[in-house]
Amino acid sequence: MALTLSTKAQAVKPSSTLSITAKAKELKEKGIDVVGFGAGEPDFNTPENICEAAIEAINQGFTKYTPASGTLELKKAVCDKFYNFNGLQYNPDQIVISNGGKHSLTNIFQAILNPGDEVIIPVPYWLSYPEIVKLADGVPVFVRAEKEQDYKVTAEQIDAACTSNTKALIINSPNNPSGMIYTREELEAIAEVVVKRDIYVVSDEIYENLIYGDNKPVSIASLGEEIYKRTITCSGLAKSYSMTGWRIGYTASSKEIAKVMGSVQSHQTSNPNSIAQKAALEALTGPQASVKEMNKEFNARREYMYERISNMKYISALKPQGAFYLFVDIHEILEKEYKGSTIKDANHLAKILIEDFNVAVIPCTDFGFSDHIRLSYAISLEQIKKGLDRIEEFTNQLV
């Protein structure tokens, strides 16, 4: 028998966000002045107190294995965070600390899915959701939310998508890539469907500290006992504390699900990084001024980027309420010509922008919208201005 590779693994799409970011970095290393709007990470340094906690952990020899699902002190800190920030009551045995948000999601779907189980994924979606579901032998079921819906699916749409094979629904609020937030009323209606259909809801709240204006974070698990029992909440430190490389995420769920996730993780990774766990403990329990400062700076960038895009030809966007992305509608550009040829889709546009204008954007074909691009404002205002000038130069050349 000829040697073959895993069919399932070979079917996984590579991350377009990481490939675009890598392309921009490659050009920069060649001395080319590239503006990268692809970043899914804050441009701020990790706060000093967090770094110092990690250094102290090393100096004290906290460099050995920890319990597979995380240290008790960090789990307690996560429980306190859920209580104080989200209005949710969890015990440490309901918490699993993981190697980042993606790992948390991987743990979740490996714990709850059997082959053929369906997971409802609202569109637009973060591009890794369907791949993580498929790797856990699940079947992604896509439900599209149009721009006129503020890119948010309705309870009625979710209900209509449910079948006898439906196992879970993913809710991501604030959303990547749209920046939209589900209101309490919208989540209450969705919770009713989840309870009625007796399915799980995976609530990805990684951007919960990055909310602007009068909007408030609402955890769907906080809306009643029945939805609480069916919710697996996923979050982490990467976005809120500029700790993307530290790789610490966490989940809150029923004891039964947490136990299964902990068992799976024990065989896959042994435990999350011990030093990063000490840093995460400081992030959650230490001063929070840096979080507020980053939020303030992101908001200023959001305002500037939205205003600039709103005044450009052929593109538009809804004002994001959270996260640090602008989801830009380019459908009018797809009717235009550049250098004698019609622009086909977001991937084609992204290729033109990076090759001819030294601007890296994320085409949202892999997010479910081939007529949108994503621009991150997790880069400096100076870089944002330069990049938008180049995009505007491009739009002015279209015929």
Secondary structure, 3 states (H helix, E strand, C coil): CCCCCCHHHHCCCCCHHHHHHHHHHHHHHCCCCCEECCCCCCCCCCCHHHHHHHHHHHHCCCCCCCCCCCCHHHHHHHHHHHHHHHCCCCCHHHEEEECCHHHHHHHHHHHHCCCCCEEEEEECCCCHHHHHHHHCCCEEEEEECCHHHCCCCCHHHHHHHCCCCEEEEEEECCCCCCCCCCCHHHHHHHHHHHHHHCCEEEEECCCCCCECCCCCCCCHHHHCHHHHHHEEEEEECCCCCCCHHHCCEEEECCHHHHHHHHHHHHHHCCCCCHHHHHHHHHHHHCCCHHHHHHHHHHHHHHHHHHHHHHCCCCCEECCCCECCEEEEECCCHHHCEECCEECCCHHHHHHHHHHHCCEECEEHHHHCCCCEEEEECCCCHHHHHHHHHHHHHHHCCCC
